[in-house]
Amino acid sequence: MKYAIETFNLTKKYGDLIAVNKLNFKVKKGTIFGLLGPNGAGKTTTVKMLTCLIPPTSGTAKVGGHDIIKEPDKVRQKIGMVPQQVSLYRDLTIRENLELCADYYGVPKDIKNERIDELLELVDIKYAENKLIKHLSGGQQQKASLAASLIHEPEILFLDEPTTGLDPTTKRILWNLVKELNSKGITIILCSHDMYEVELLCDYVGIINKGILVACDTPQGLKDMLIKKSKSRTRELSILINNLNSEIINNLNDLTFVQKIKKHHNQRIDIRIDTTSSNSINKVINAILGSGGEIIAIHTKDPSLEDVFIEVTKEKGEVNGN
């Protein structure tokens, strides 16, 4: 099975409202796929259909190789879900919640306790296994929820805003957990508004707007797409030069395509250039090196994933996901 998820004109209507409109995309097995969209764009409805919580109006999807309409029970055995709002029983302990989940999914009794212990160790929450959910911190609750979602060894894991409201240290711990789970072969669908999180974790990103898939590619591929679409003829470079001096600045100013140079106190310069000139970036580098300059670091100020998100959600259109 090459794809963990495939959608085929997946559609959901509520009366005259089309929440999801003929959605087509594929998620490669063993990857982390980010599903993004503005509030009300249709991504929550999409996830609900893929997890068999609601049926599509038309079209269908295969999740874990099984049709969501014809084989919903088989789909449910293949997936785990970590909702944004922790849905564990607050008056039960972590371990009691995991035992309940294990019984629901029919985990054999002779391996149930061993599997629970393994998951508690995996998410580093065993020290609190006998604490009530309501007495846990937000990060601890998310760890417990993650452990519960893995009790039946799913092939595909859905994460809905898993780090919302958590401090930076706890976020990083959960990001490392997501990476570790993915390294074990679990396909992960990440719904998040945190663009840094998405870019850090995801192999591919699909952006939904008004029920339509408007962009789908790798994070870098999406940013490159925006660069190619841009009508701007200027680019900005940020260059850190070990021995920055007036000769280097003068030689750069002599280049006809250099529009502006801003010098910082730490020997970094920002340069705006006209990219219609052939090999303009190479010429900037050569001018610095030719003046005896030592380049420590250089980067172009490219669009961010947030820039891509804002741009594509302003437009209408449809693409086919990879």
C-alpha contacts under 8 A as a table, 3 or more apart, distances in Angstrom:
res1	aa1	res2	aa2	distance
1	M	4	A	7.22
1	M	29	K	7.51
1	M	65	G	7.02
2	K	28	K	6.11
2	K	29	K	5.84
3	Y	6	E	6.61
3	Y	26	K	6.46
3	Y	27	V	5.54
3	Y	28	K	4.34
3	Y	29	K	4.88
3	Y	64	G	7.77
3	Y	65	G	7.85
4	A	26	K	7.70
4	A	27	V	5.69
4	A	28	K	5.68
4	A	29	K	4.59
4	A	30	G	7.70
4	A	62	K	7.82
4	A	63	V	5.86
4	A	64	G	4.99
4	A	65	G	6.79
4	A	156	I	7.28
4	A	187	T	7.00
5	I	26	K	5.58
5	I	27	V	5.04
5	I	28	K	7.19
5	I	29	K	7.81
5	I	61	A	7.16
5	I	62	K	5.59
5	I	63	V	4.61
5	I	64	G	6.33
5	I	65	G	7.47
6	E	24	N	7.37
6	E	25	F	5.98
6	E	26	K	4.50
6	E	27	V	6.55
6	E	61	A	5.48
6	E	62	K	5.16
6	E	63	V	6.70
7	T	10	L	5.89
7	T	23	L	6.48
7	T	24	N	4.97
7	T	25	F	5.56
7	T	26	K	6.56
7	T	59	G	7.91
7	T	60	T	6.10
7	T	61	A	4.10
7	T	62	K	6.39
8	F	22	K	7.27
8	F	23	L	6.61
8	F	24	N	5.30
8	F	25	F	7.70
8	F	59	G	5.60
8	F	60	T	5.35
8	F	61	A	5.65
9	N	21	N	7.33
9	N	22	K	3.70
9	N	23	L	4.81
9	N	24	N	5.51
9	N	58	S	7.42
9	N	59	G	4.78
9	N	60	T	6.71
10	L	20	V	7.07
10	L	21	N	6.75
10	L	22	K	4.77
10	L	23	L	4.71
10	L	24	N	6.74
10	L	56	P	6.69
10	L	58	S	6.24
10	L	59	G	4.35
10	L	60	T	5.17
10	L	61	A	6.71
11	T	18	I	7.62
11	T	19	A	7.56
11	T	20	V	4.92
11	T	21	N	4.84
11	T	22	K	4.96
11	T	23	L	6.48
11	T	56	P	5.74
11	T	57	T	5.67
11	T	58	S	5.21
11	T	59	G	5.87
11	T	60	T	7.84
12	K	18	I	6.14
12	K	19	A	5.59
12	K	20	V	4.98
12	K	21	N	6.78
12	K	45	T	7.72
12	K	55	P	7.97
12	K	56	P	5.07
12	K	57	T	4.78
12	K	58	S	6.81
13	K	16	D	6.80
13	K	17	L	5.58
13	K	18	I	4.43
13	K	19	A	5.65
13	K	20	V	7.00
13	K	56	P	8.00
13	K	57	T	6.06
14	Y	17	L	5.08
14	Y	18	I	6.41
14	Y	19	A	7.08
15	G	18	I	7.85
18	I	21	N	6.17
18	I	211	G	6.96
19	A	41	A	7.33
19	A	42	G	5.35
19	A	45	T	7.12
19	A	210	K	7.01
19	A	211	G	5.22
20	V	23	L	6.69
20	V	42	G	5.56
20	V	45	T	7.21
20	V	46	T	6.89
20	V	210	K	7.37
20	V	211	G	3.89
20	V	212	I	6.48
21	N	211	G	5.06
21	N	212	I	5.56
22	K	59	G	7.15
22	K	212	I	7.26
23	L	211	G	7.63
23	L	212	I	6.29
23	L	213	L	6.38
24	N	213	L	7.51
24	N	320	N	5.84
24	N	321	G	6.28
25	F	320	N	5.94
25	F	321	G	3.97
25	F	322	N	6.03
26	K	321	G	5.85
26	K	322	N	5.35
27	V	31	T	7.33
27	V	33	F	6.70
27	V	322	N	7.07
28	K	31	T	5.87
28	K	187	T	7.94
29	K	185	G	8.00
29	K	186	I	7.94
29	K	187	T	5.81
30	G	182	N	6.61
30	G	185	G	5.04
30	G	186	I	5.57
30	G	187	T	4.44
30	G	188	I	7.62
31	T	182	N	7.03
31	T	186	I	7.66
31	T	187	T	5.18
31	T	188	I	6.50
31	T	202	C	7.65
31	T	203	D	6.15
31	T	204	Y	7.75
32	I	182	N	7.18
32	I	187	T	5.93
32	I	188	I	4.68
32	I	189	I	5.99
32	I	190	L	7.12
32	I	201	L	6.86
32	I	202	C	4.84
32	I	203	D	5.38
32	I	204	Y	6.70
33	F	187	T	7.94
33	F	188	I	6.17
33	F	189	I	4.93
33	F	190	L	6.06
33	F	202	C	5.47
33	F	203	D	6.08
33	F	204	Y	4.96
33	F	205	V	5.60
33	F	206	G	7.47
34	G	189	I	5.89
34	G	190	L	4.69
34	G	191	C	5.92
34	G	192	S	7.43
34	G	198	V	6.22
34	G	202	C	5.76
34	G	203	D	7.87
34	G	204	Y	6.23
34	G	205	V	4.48
34	G	206	G	6.14
35	L	43	K	6.97
35	L	189	I	6.88
35	L	190	L	5.99
35	L	191	C	5.01
35	L	192	S	7.25
35	L	205	V	6.01
35	L	206	G	5.08
35	L	207	I	6.03
35	L	208	I	7.49
36	L	43	K	6.99
36	L	191	C	6.04
36	L	192	S	6.41
36	L	193	H	6.96
36	L	205	V	7.31
36	L	206	G	6.16
36	L	207	I	4.68
36	L	208	I	6.15
37	G	40	G	7.93
37	G	41	A	5.55
37	G	42	G	7.48
37	G	43	K	6.38
37	G	193	H	7.99
37	G	207	I	5.41
37	G	208	I	4.83
37	G	209	N	5.79
37	G	309	F	7.86
37	G	313	T	7.68
38	P	41	A	5.31
38	P	208	I	7.73
38	P	209	N	6.73
38	P	313	T	7.63
39	N	42	G	7.89
40	G	43	K	7.69
40	G	210	K	7.36
41	A	208	I	6.06
41	A	209	N	4.75
41	A	210	K	4.62
41	A	211	G	5.53
42	G	45	T	5.20
42	G	46	T	6.11
42	G	208	I	6.84
42	G	209	N	7.15
42	G	210	K	6.53
42	G	211	G	4.93
43	K	46	T	4.88
43	K	47	V	6.22
43	K	208	I	6.55
43	K	211	G	7.61
44	T	47	V	5.12
44	T	48	K	6.16
45	T	48	K	5.04
45	T	49	M	6.31
46	T	49	M	5.23
46	T	50	L	6.24
47	V	50	L	4.99
47	V	51	T	6.04
48	K	51	T	5.20
48	K	52	C	6.11
48	K	53	L	5.01
48	K	54	I	5.76
49	M	52	C	5.01
49	M	53	L	5.90
49	M	54	I	5.12
49	M	55	P	5.75
49	M	56	P	6.24
49	M	68	I	7.64
50	L	53	L	7.75
50	L	61	A	7.02
50	L	63	V	6.90
50	L	68	I	6.73
51	T	54	I	7.96
51	T	68	I	7.83
51	T	75	V	7.39
51	T	76	R	6.82
51	T	79	I	7.35
52	C	55	P	6.51
52	C	68	I	6.20
52	C	69	I	7.95
52	C	72	P	6.05
52	C	75	V	7.61
52	C	76	R	7.30
55	P	68	I	7.99
55	P	69	I	7.00
56	P	59	G	6.75
56	P	60	T	6.77
60	T	67	D	7.09
60	T	68	I	6.67
60	T	69	I	6.83
61	A	67	D	5.82
61	A	68	I	5.81
61	A	69	I	7.94
62	K	65	G	5.42
62	K	66	H	4.98
62	K	67	D	4.46
62	K	68	I	6.00
63	V	66	H	5.32
63	V	67	D	6.52
63	V	68	I	6.78
63	V	75	V	6.05
63	V	78	K	7.82
64	G	75	V	6.49
64	G	78	K	6.11
64	G	79	I	7.94
64	G	155	E	7.22
64	G	156	I	7.31
66	H	70	K	7.86
66	H	71	E	5.94
66	H	72	P	7.67
66	H	74	K	6.62
66	H	75	V	5.85
67	D	70	K	5.35
67	D	71	E	5.28
67	D	72	P	6.93
67	D	75	V	7.37
68	I	71	E	5.62
68	I	72	P	4.91
68	I	75	V	6.47
69	I	72	P	5.96
71	E	74	K	5.47
71	E	75	V	6.40
72	P	75	V	4.98
72	P	76	R	6.22
73	D	76	R	5.11
73	D	77	Q	6.51
74	K	77	Q	5.23
74	K	78	K	6.66
75	V	78	K	5.20
75	V	79	I	6.56
76	R	79	I	5.38
76	R	80	G	7.71
77	Q	105	Y	7.73
77	Q	152	H	7.40
77	Q	154	P	6.71
78	K	153	E	7.89
78	K	154	P	4.76
78	K	155	E	5.35
78	K	156	I	6.24
79	I	154	P	4.86
79	I	155	E	6.06
79	I	156	I	4.77
79	I	157	L	5.65
79	I	158	F	7.45
80	G	149	S	4.79
80	G	150	L	6.23
80	G	154	P	5.68
80	G	155	E	7.93
80	G	156	I	6.31
80	G	157	L	4.67
80	G	158	F	6.13
81	M	149	S	5.63
81	M	157	L	5.80
81	M	158	F	4.73
81	M	159	L	6.17
81	M	160	D	7.98
82	V	86	V	7.49
82	V	145	S	6.17
82	V	146	L	6.01
82	V	149	S	6.33
82	V	157	L	7.71
82	V	158	F	6.14
82	V	159	L	4.96
82	V	160	D	6.19
82	V	162	P	7.18
83	P	86	V	6.07
83	P	87	S	7.16
83	P	159	L	6.38
83	P	160	D	5.05
83	P	161	E	7.40
83	P	162	P	7.30
84	Q	159	L	7.70
84	Q	160	D	5.04
84	Q	161	E	5.23
84	Q	162	P	5.86
84	Q	164	T	7.58
86	V	141	Q	6.81
86	V	142	Q	6.78
86	V	145	S	6.39
87	S	145	S	7.54
88	L	97	N	6.60
88	L	133	I	7.30
88	L	145	S	6.81
89	Y	92	L	5.57
89	Y	97	N	6.67
89	Y	133	I	6.91
90	R	93	T	7.64
90	R	132	L	6.40
90	R	133	I	4.61
90	R	134	K	4.83
91	D	132	L	5.80
91	D	133	I	6.44
91	D	134	K	6.57
92	L	96	E	5.87
92	L	97	N	6.27
92	L	131	K	7.98
92	L	132	L	5.23
92	L	133	I	6.29
93	T	96	E	5.10
93	T	97	N	6.21
93	T	129	E	6.53
93	T	130	N	5.19
93	T	131	K	4.97
93	T	132	L	4.00
93	T	133	I	5.70
94	I	97	N	5.22
94	I	98	L	6.35
94	I	128	A	7.43
94	I	129	E	4.98
94	I	130	N	6.16
94	I	131	K	6.33
94	I	132	L	6.44
94	I	133	I	6.22
94	I	144	A	6.29
95	R	98	L	5.07
95	R	99	E	6.13
95	R	116	I	7.50
95	R	129	E	5.22
95	R	130	N	6.29
96	E	99	E	5.04
96	E	100	L	6.17
97	N	100	L	5.08
97	N	101	C	6.28
97	N	148	A	7.32
98	L	101	C	5.03
98	L	102	A	6.05
98	L	116	I	6.68
98	L	147	A	7.52
98	L	148	A	5.39
98	L	151	I	7.16
99	E	102	A	5.02
99	E	103	D	6.23
99	E	112	K	7.52
99	E	113	N	7.93
99	E	116	I	7.55
100	L	103	D	5.23
100	L	104	Y	6.25
101	C	104	Y	5.02
101	C	105	Y	6.30
101	C	148	A	6.46
101	C	151	I	6.91
102	A	105	Y	5.31
102	A	106	G	6.08
102	A	107	V	5.13
102	A	112	K	6.74
102	A	151	I	5.98
102	A	152	H	6.83
103	D	106	G	4.97
103	D	107	V	5.99
104	Y	107	V	7.81
105	Y	152	H	6.26
107	V	111	I	7.33
107	V	112	K	5.98
107	V	151	I	7.94
107	V	152	H	6.64
108	P	111	I	5.74
108	P	112	K	5.96
109	K	112	K	4.99
109	K	113	N	7.53
110	D	113	N	7.49
111	I	114	E	5.32
111	I	115	R	6.12
112	K	115	R	5.27
112	K	116	I	6.22
113	N	116	I	5.07
113	N	117	D	6.15
114	E	117	D	5.14
114	E	118	E	6.23
115	R	118	E	5.03
115	R	119	L	6.25
115	R	151	I	7.17
116	I	119	L	5.20
116	I	120	L	6.13
116	I	151	I	7.09
117	D	120	L	5.14
117	D	121	E	6.22
117	D	126	K	7.33
118	E	121	E	5.19
118	E	122	L	6.08
119	L	122	L	4.81
119	L	123	V	6.26
119	L	147	A	5.57
119	L	150	L	7.59
119	L	151	I	7.52
120	L	123	V	5.55
120	L	124	D	5.86
120	L	125	I	5.24
120	L	126	K	4.70
120	L	129	E	7.52
120	L	144	A	7.84
120	L	147	A	6.64
121	E	124	D	4.82
121	E	125	I	6.41
121	E	126	K	5.72
122	L	125	I	7.96
123	V	143	K	5.86
123	V	144	A	7.72
123	V	146	L	7.69
123	V	147	A	6.72
123	V	177	L	6.94
124	D	127	Y	7.64
124	D	143	K	7.78
125	I	128	A	5.61
125	I	129	E	6.55
125	I	140	Q	7.01
125	I	143	K	6.89
125	I	144	A	7.13
126	K	129	E	4.98
128	A	131	K	5.38
131	K	135	H	6.71
131	K	136	L	7.25
132	L	135	H	5.44
132	L	136	L	6.97
133	I	136	L	5.41
133	I	141	Q	6.58
136	L	139	G	7.96
136	L	140	Q	5.70
136	L	141	Q	5.94
137	S	140	Q	5.17
137	S	141	Q	6.17
138	G	141	Q	5.13
138	G	142	Q	6.32
138	G	165	G	7.77
138	G	166	L	6.71
139	G	142	Q	5.15
139	G	143	K	6.29
139	G	166	L	6.37
139	G	170	T	6.15
140	Q	143	K	5.05
140	Q	144	A	6.18
141	Q	144	A	5.05
141	Q	145	S	6.08
142	Q	145	S	4.96
142	Q	146	L	6.07
142	Q	162	P	7.09
143	K	146	L	5.04
143	K	147	A	6.24
143	K	174	L	7.69
144	A	147	A	5.10
144	A	148	A	6.22
145	S	148	A	5.07
145	S	149	S	6.26
146	L	149	S	5.15
146	L	150	L	6.53
147	A	150	L	5.28
147	A	151	I	6.50
148	A	151	I	5.40
149	S	152	H	7.53
149	S	154	P	7.95
149	S	157	L	7.80
150	L	153	E	5.17
150	L	154	P	6.11
151	I	154	P	7.85
154	P	157	L	6.78
154	P	186	I	7.47
155	E	185	G	7.57
155	E	186	I	5.14
155	E	187	T	6.28
156	I	186	I	5.64
156	I	187	T	4.69
156	I	188	I	5.75
156	I	189	I	7.57
157	L	186	I	6.92
157	L	187	T	6.21
157	L	188	I	4.79
157	L	189	I	6.18
158	F	188	I	5.90
158	F	189	I	4.75
158	F	190	L	6.17
158	F	191	C	7.85
159	L	162	P	5.84
159	L	188	I	7.29
159	L	189	I	6.07
159	L	190	L	4.90
159	L	191	C	6.11
160	D	190	L	6.23
160	D	191	C	4.83
160	D	192	S	6.53
161	E	164	T	5.67
161	E	190	L	7.43
161	E	191	C	5.66
161	E	192	S	4.74
161	E	193	H	7.25
162	P	192	S	7.66
163	T	166	L	5.50
163	T	171	K	5.68
163	T	174	L	7.43
166	L	170	T	6.16
166	L	171	K	6.01
167	D	170	T	5.48
167	D	171	K	6.14
168	P	171	K	4.99
168	P	172	R	6.25
169	T	172	R	5.24
169	T	173	I	6.45
170	T	173	I	5.04
170	T	174	L	6.33
171	K	174	L	5.22
171	K	175	W	6.14
172	R	175	W	4.95
172	R	176	N	6.20
173	I	176	N	5.22
173	I	177	L	6.36
174	L	177	L	4.89
174	L	178	V	6.22
175	W	178	V	5.08
175	W	179	K	6.31
175	W	197	E	7.96
175	W	201	L	7.41
176	N	179	K	5.07
176	N	180	E	6.14
177	L	180	E	4.99
177	L	181	L	6.15
178	V	181	L	5.19
178	V	182	N	6.17
179	K	182	N	5.08
179	K	183	S	6.14
179	K	201	L	7.20
180	E	183	S	5.02
180	E	184	K	6.55
181	L	184	K	5.20
181	L	185	G	6.98
181	L	186	I	5.94
182	N	185	G	5.22
182	N	186	I	4.79
182	N	187	T	6.22
182	N	188	I	6.89
183	S	186	I	7.19
190	L	198	V	7.68
190	L	202	C	7.91
192	S	195	M	7.45
192	S	197	E	7.68
192	S	198	V	6.93
194	D	197	E	5.26
194	D	198	V	6.35
195	M	198	V	5.00
195	M	199	E	6.06
195	M	305	L	6.33
195	M	306	E	6.12
196	Y	199	E	5.21
196	Y	200	L	6.00
197	E	200	L	5.11
197	E	201	L	6.14
198	V	201	L	5.39
198	V	202	C	5.46
198	V	205	V	7.93
199	E	202	C	5.78
199	E	219	P	6.06
199	E	305	L	7.24
202	C	205	V	6.71
202	C	218	T	7.83
202	C	219	P	7.47
203	D	218	T	5.80
203	D	219	P	7.18
204	Y	216	C	7.18
204	Y	217	D	5.44
204	Y	218	T	4.25
204	Y	219	P	6.30
205	V	215	A	7.92
205	V	216	C	5.57
205	V	217	D	5.62
205	V	218	T	5.86
205	V	219	P	6.26
206	G	213	L	6.88
206	G	214	V	7.76
206	G	215	A	5.73
206	G	216	C	4.26
206	G	217	D	6.75
206	G	321	G	7.25
207	I	213	L	5.83
207	I	214	V	5.84
207	I	215	A	5.24
207	I	216	C	6.37
207	I	309	F	7.30
207	I	313	T	7.96
208	I	211	G	6.07
208	I	212	I	5.37
208	I	213	L	4.46
208	I	214	V	5.77
208	I	215	A	7.37
208	I	313	T	7.70
209	N	212	I	5.34
209	N	213	L	6.46
209	N	214	V	6.44
209	N	313	T	5.61
209	N	316	K	7.97
212	I	317	G	7.30
212	I	318	E	6.05
213	L	216	C	7.40
213	L	317	G	7.79
213	L	318	E	5.49
213	L	319	V	6.02
213	L	320	N	7.44
213	L	321	G	7.73
214	V	312	V	6.44
214	V	313	T	7.35
214	V	315	E	7.98
214	V	316	K	7.18
214	V	317	G	5.81
214	V	318	E	4.91
214	V	319	V	5.65
215	A	222	L	7.54
215	A	312	V	7.07
215	A	318	E	7.51
215	A	319	V	6.10
215	A	321	G	7.56
216	C	222	L	7.36
216	C	319	V	7.25
216	C	320	N	7.41
216	C	321	G	5.24
216	C	322	N	6.93
217	D	220	Q	7.92
217	D	221	G	5.61
217	D	222	L	5.78
217	D	321	G	7.37
217	D	322	N	7.08
218	T	221	G	4.86
218	T	222	L	6.19
219	P	222	L	5.28
219	P	223	K	6.50
219	P	305	L	6.79
220	Q	223	K	5.09
220	Q	224	D	6.08
221	G	224	D	5.05
221	G	225	M	6.11
222	L	225	M	5.05
222	L	226	L	6.53
222	L	305	L	7.36
222	L	308	V	6.71
223	K	226	L	5.18
223	K	227	I	6.43
223	K	302	D	7.49
223	K	303	P	5.86
223	K	304	S	6.51
223	K	305	L	6.33
223	K	308	V	6.31
224	D	227	I	5.02
224	D	228	K	6.28
225	M	228	K	5.22
225	M	229	K	6.21
226	L	229	K	5.02
226	L	230	S	6.01
226	L	303	P	7.14
226	L	308	V	6.45
227	I	230	S	5.21
227	I	302	D	7.44
227	I	303	P	7.08
232	S	235	R	7.99
233	R	274	D	5.79
233	R	275	T	5.51
233	R	276	T	6.31
234	T	272	R	6.58
234	T	273	I	5.46
234	T	274	D	4.64
234	T	275	T	5.51
235	R	272	R	5.77
235	R	273	I	5.57
235	R	274	D	6.74
235	R	275	T	6.55
235	R	300	T	7.24
235	R	301	K	7.27
236	E	270	D	6.82
236	E	271	I	5.55
236	E	272	R	4.48
236	E	273	I	6.39
236	E	300	T	5.83
236	E	301	K	5.54
237	L	270	D	5.61
237	L	271	I	5.13
237	L	272	R	6.47
237	L	273	I	7.94
237	L	298	I	7.09
237	L	299	H	5.86
237	L	300	T	4.50
237	L	301	K	6.07
238	S	268	R	6.99
238	S	269	I	5.83
238	S	270	D	4.48
238	S	271	I	6.46
238	S	298	I	5.73
238	S	299	H	5.52
238	S	300	T	6.25
238	S	301	K	7.19
239	I	268	R	5.54
239	I	269	I	5.40
239	I	270	D	6.42
239	I	295	I	7.09
239	I	296	I	7.68
239	I	297	A	5.79
239	I	298	I	4.40
239	I	299	H	6.66
240	L	267	Q	5.98
240	L	268	R	4.21
240	L	269	I	6.50
240	L	295	I	6.06
240	L	296	I	5.46
240	L	297	A	5.09
240	L	298	I	6.33
241	I	244	L	5.38
241	I	267	Q	5.75
241	I	268	R	6.09
241	I	269	I	7.88
241	I	293	G	6.52
241	I	294	E	5.54
241	I	295	I	4.61
241	I	296	I	5.62
241	I	297	A	7.30
242	N	267	Q	6.68
242	N	293	G	7.13
242	N	294	E	5.41
242	N	295	I	6.35
242	N	296	I	6.28
243	N	267	Q	7.46
243	N	293	G	5.91
243	N	294	E	6.29
244	L	248	I	6.61
244	L	249	I	7.91
244	L	267	Q	5.80
244	L	293	G	6.51
245	N	248	I	5.61
245	N	249	I	6.66
246	S	249	I	5.03
246	S	250	N	6.05
247	E	250	N	5.11
247	E	251	N	6.16
247	E	291	S	6.74
248	I	251	N	5.23
248	I	252	L	6.24
248	I	287	A	7.38
248	I	288	I	5.81
248	I	291	S	5.64
248	I	292	G	7.94
248	I	293	G	6.94
249	I	252	L	5.18
249	I	253	N	6.20
250	N	253	N	5.04
250	N	254	D	6.29
251	N	254	D	5.10
251	N	255	L	6.96
251	N	287	A	6.41
251	N	288	I	7.72
251	N	291	S	7.53
252	L	255	L	5.47
252	L	258	V	7.06
252	L	284	V	6.75
252	L	287	A	6.39
252	L	288	I	7.41
253	N	256	T	7.44
253	N	258	V	6.37
253	N	261	I	7.74
254	D	258	V	7.89
255	L	258	V	5.62
256	T	259	Q	7.79
257	F	273	I	5.58
257	F	274	D	5.07
257	F	275	T	7.63
257	F	277	S	6.55
257	F	280	S	7.30
258	V	261	I	7.64
258	V	271	I	7.09
258	V	272	R	6.13
258	V	273	I	4.51
258	V	274	D	6.47
259	Q	271	I	7.51
259	Q	272	R	5.44
259	Q	273	I	5.42
259	Q	274	D	6.95
260	K	271	I	5.71
260	K	272	R	5.14
260	K	273	I	7.26
261	I	269	I	6.70
261	I	270	D	5.72
261	I	271	I	4.61
261	I	272	R	6.59
262	K	269	I	5.51
262	K	270	D	5.06
262	K	271	I	6.49
263	K	267	Q	7.20
263	K	268	R	6.28
263	K	269	I	4.55
263	K	270	D	6.58
264	H	267	Q	5.92
264	H	268	R	5.27
264	H	269	I	5.87
265	H	268	R	7.09
273	I	280	S	7.40
274	D	277	S	6.28
274	D	280	S	7.50
275	T	278	S	7.14
275	T	279	N	7.92
275	T	280	S	6.12
275	T	281	I	7.97
276	T	280	S	7.98
277	S	280	S	5.62
279	N	282	N	5.33
279	N	283	K	6.22
280	S	283	K	5.08
280	S	284	V	6.36
281	I	284	V	5.17
281	I	285	I	6.45
282	N	285	I	5.16
282	N	286	N	6.14
283	K	286	N	4.99
283	K	287	A	6.03
284	V	287	A	5.14
284	V	288	I	6.42
285	I	288	I	5.28
285	I	289	L	6.26
286	N	289	L	5.09
286	N	290	G	5.73
287	A	290	G	5.06
287	A	291	S	6.26
288	I	291	S	5.28
288	I	292	G	6.66
288	I	293	G	5.07
288	I	294	E	7.54
288	I	295	I	7.75
289	L	292	G	5.13
289	L	293	G	4.86
289	L	294	E	6.53
289	L	295	I	7.67
290	G	293	G	7.11
295	I	298	I	7.25
303	P	306	E	7.94
303	P	307	D	5.77
303	P	308	V	7.08
304	S	307	D	5.06
304	S	308	V	6.55
305	L	308	V	5.00
305	L	309	F	6.17
306	E	309	F	4.95
306	E	310	I	6.20
307	D	310	I	5.26
307	D	311	E	6.13
308	V	311	E	5.12
308	V	312	V	6.09
309	F	312	V	5.54
309	F	313	T	6.04
310	I	313	T	5.50
310	I	314	K	6.51
311	E	314	K	5.52
311	E	315	E	7.09
312	V	315	E	5.35
312	V	316	K	7.84
313	T	316	K	7.54
